[in-house]
Amino acid sequence: MSFDLDQQADPALHVDQLKRFMEVSQGRAVAIGNVDATKFERSSKEAMVADVRRCIDTAARQSAFILSTSCEIPPRSEPEIVQWFMDAAREYGRYERIFDGAEPATPRV
């Protein structure tokens, strides 16, 4: 079974689909996602890190979570933004941070 967790483009309609999925699934499903793929074309480092943290903090403790994008990374993505995503994933997706509550020694923003 699959659920589409894409975020809505209109902020007035915004519902954190990943958060809602975690509430409904109650840890009985693997969540994959849900960094907005459009951010890979144009985003600040702070916004990318915040989105990665939102996903990890929302789902990682409650399921076998896989951090990913909401869909494929656009062909015109900025390599630097992809690197920010990877760096944030390494920094905030560590097991000891998720399950032991340890924060990164020097937060990257």
N, C-alpha and C positions, 0 to 999 in steps of 0.2 A: 504494500500500500504506500502511496506517495501523496504528499501534501505540498502545494506550492506556497512558499513562504515569502514571496517577493513583497517588498515594501511598496506602499503607494507613493506615487510621485507628488501628489497633492498633499501638502502638510496638514491641511484642514481635515483630511480623511485618515490621517496617520493612526495606525494601530500597530504596536510592536508585535508582529506576527510570530516571531520566535518566542516571545514571552507568553503569548496566548497559547501557542502549541505546547509549551512546557506545562502550562496549567492543565490543559486538556489531556495530554498523554500521561501525566503523572509518572514520568520516568520509564514508561513501558515501551518507548520507541527511541531509536537513534535519531538525533537531530543533526542536520547538516546545513550549514549556512552561517550567517545570513547577512554578510557585509554587502551593502548595496553596490552592485557592479558598476554603476554609473560613476561612482566616486573615483574609479581608477583612471578616468580621463581628466578629472579636475577636482582636486581636493587639497585641503591643507593637511600637513602632517598631524596636527592636533585632532582634526576631524576623523582621520583614518584611525589613529590610535584609539580615540573615543569609541568608534564603531566596533573595532576589534574587542575592546574591553567590554562593551555592552553585550556582545554575543557570548563571550566567554563567561562573564559574570551571570548572565541569564540562564545558560544551559549546561555549562560544563560539570557542575556538581550533581545535576539531576539525571543525566543520561550519558550514554557513550557518545559524547558530542564530537563532531568533526567540524572544525572551523573552515569555512569556505566562503565563496562569494554567492550572491543570490542567483547568479547564472554565470555563463562564461565571461571571462575578462574581455572587454572590448578590444578590437585590434589596434585601436589608436591610444591605448593606455600608455600613461607615462611610466617608463621603467622606474623612476625614482619613487613614484607612488606605490608601485608593486613592492618595491623594497621596504617601504614604510610598513606595509601590510605584513610582510614576512618578519620584519624586526619586532613588530608589536606582538605577533603570534608567538615568537620565541620567548619574548620577555614576559608576557602575561599568561601564556598558555602552559606554563610549567606546572607539573603535578604538585610540587610542594606549595606553590602559591594558591592553587585551586583548593587543595584539600587541607593544607595546614595553615592557610591564611597569611603566609609570608608575602609581603609586598616586595617588589623589585628594590634592590639596594639604591639604585639611582634611576628614578623614573625617566623614561625617554618621552619627550613631548615634541 
